[in-house]
Amino acid sequence: MEIRRLVLDDLPASYRLSVEAFGSHPGGPPPTPTALPEGREVWLAVDDDGAFVARAAAHSYASWWHGRRVPTAGVASVTVAAERRGEGLLRPVFAALLAAAAERGEVLSTLYPTANGIYRPMGYEVVTSFDTVRLATAELAAVRAPAATRTRRARAEDLPAVHEVYAAWAAAQNGPLTRTGPRFAQTPEEQLADVTAISLAVEDGADGERVVGFAAWDRGEGYDPATAALEVHDLVALTADGYRALWRLFGSHTSVAGTVRLHTSGHDPARQLLPTSTWQVESRHPYALRVSDPAGALTAAGPAVPGLVAEVPFGVTGDPVGGADGSYRLLLGDGPGTCERTSVTGGPTFTPQGLALAYAGVQSCANLRMLGLLTGPDEHDRVLDAALGGRPAHVRDYF
Ligand SMILES: CC(C)(COP(=O)(O)OP(=O)(O)OC[C@H]1O[C@@H](n2cnc3c(N)ncnc32)[C@H](O)[C@@H]1OP(=O)(O)O)[C@@H](O)C(=O)NCCC(=O)NCCS
């Protein structure tokens, strides 16, 4: 058995393995590319007779954690050949994929598991989910009118402002991709051509117009309100009136599309502006995180609490595929926090899953202890909760 990177000639056989797992493309196989895509690396397990028996792809992303951009290996297209499942082939493929990601400085790894149990043994734990929810368009028309915020259609020259709104929102959450790098290298014209419209929420001030929100949406087919649905890929605002203005824009479709399908995650602040409680979850894709390099990931995120000076020793144990096991020291003080590996043992010990949940700020130390994901002295628990909590986990890009 050989574990190696995919090369261009491997694409047809690798594609067949993917189709076996995820089904065929509706329009037939895509044309074979003449070059491997940038920012994406595929790892294969190849049997002695040359057959491809397992594969996994890693996208080089960055995502927002604790207000900073952290390099992240986004794993997708994980497959084991049907006859070879249950043999433990994923582990060596992930070990190679994660070692290559570590060389690129990707201190975190994330993925959308089809079953949570597949990746837990490799140090991943579910921290949020990418959801599609259904809303009644008529209920959106009942959202209170904004005081002064208005909507208008985005043009190509508005897309930098759209990205600024997204980045300002994403920096206040844990988890969203930065939407930079090869996968997001579309021109403004291409981004606009992908959807029916990107609508802006804008405020007019003494210095001119300010974009405070945006929504990217597809109108969908037909105009029978009983069956037609409008699809909202992105709905992000930096003010309550920004959300109100955009919700009402969708509400104005009541006579032609009875349903709005919104792509969202976690406790979406957009929901706080709805007068009704309808939020029917139609599908849910869990999102899992692995802290591959605890010192690198904490230093890159630089968690900090103003006025809190502390030195927190901790350990990690139980990582079967990477190098996360060891002793560490988190240093909190003036400026962004840092973390270093140390040879001194002591302090509480996280499992990789416990560290993922703590890093994402989605479980307190007390809850991790109840689950057996954190053990040992508890005198630093309040400090860890304060340093790592406070930002809700969100994701808005499926891969
Ligand atoms: C999911 C898939 C890759 C797992 O392959 P596999 O050969 O069973 O994987 P491994 O033998 O290496 O097992 C890895 C771990 O996943 C667990 N696992 C495998 N399938 C699982 C499932 N459906 N639900 C929960 N856990 C599962 C195994 O028990 C094992 O855990 P362990 O080490 O604690 O025993 C394979 O079944 C497949 O290709 N399925 C179709 C495509 C798919 O769902 N891909 C995942 C996309 S996120």
The ligand as a Gaussian input file, in Angstrom:
#p B3LYP/6-31G(d) Opt

LIG

0 1
 C      -16.983000       7.064000       5.412000
 C      -15.914000       6.134000       4.851000
 C      -14.816000       6.980000       4.191000
 C      -15.334000       5.368000       6.058000
 O      -14.451000       4.410000       5.542000
 P      -13.906000       3.226000       6.466000
 O      -13.059000       2.346000       5.652000
 O      -15.032000       2.624000       7.237000
 O      -12.998000       4.032000       7.475000
 P      -12.030000       3.438000       8.538000
 O      -12.069000       1.935000       8.539000
 O      -10.675000       4.046000       8.342000
 O      -12.666000       3.954000       9.888000
 C      -12.438000       5.198000      10.455000
 C      -13.369000       5.366000      11.653000
 O      -14.652000       5.774000      11.188000
 C      -15.661000       5.023000      11.821000
 N      -16.782000       4.950000      10.880000
 C      -16.750000       4.497000       9.613000
 N      -17.968000       4.659000       9.028000
 C      -18.778000       5.226000       9.947000
 C      -20.129000       5.659000       9.947000
 N      -20.902000       5.541000       8.866000
 N      -20.623000       6.205000      11.076000
 C      -19.857000       6.371000      12.169000
 N      -18.556000       6.002000      12.233000
 C      -18.026000       5.430000      11.137000
 C      -15.009000       3.706000      12.060000
 O      -15.688000       2.987000      13.093000
 C      -13.614000       4.099000      12.465000
 O      -13.583000       4.453000      13.828000
 P      -12.633000       3.646000      14.876000
 O      -11.228000       3.969000      14.435000
 O      -12.990000       4.227000      16.209000
 O      -12.996000       2.218000      14.727000
 C      -16.519000       5.137000       3.834000
 O      -17.556000       4.418000       4.449000
 C      -17.077000       5.820000       2.595000
 O      -16.349000       6.039000       1.630000
 N      -18.382000       6.170000       2.614000
 C      -19.047000       6.882000       1.542000
 C      -18.548000       8.338000       1.384000
 C      -18.569000       9.123000       2.664000
 O      -19.528000       9.133000       3.437000
 N      -17.467000       9.839000       2.902000
 C      -17.305000      10.699000       4.051000
 C      -17.517000      12.094000       3.612000
 S      -17.408000      13.223000       4.981000

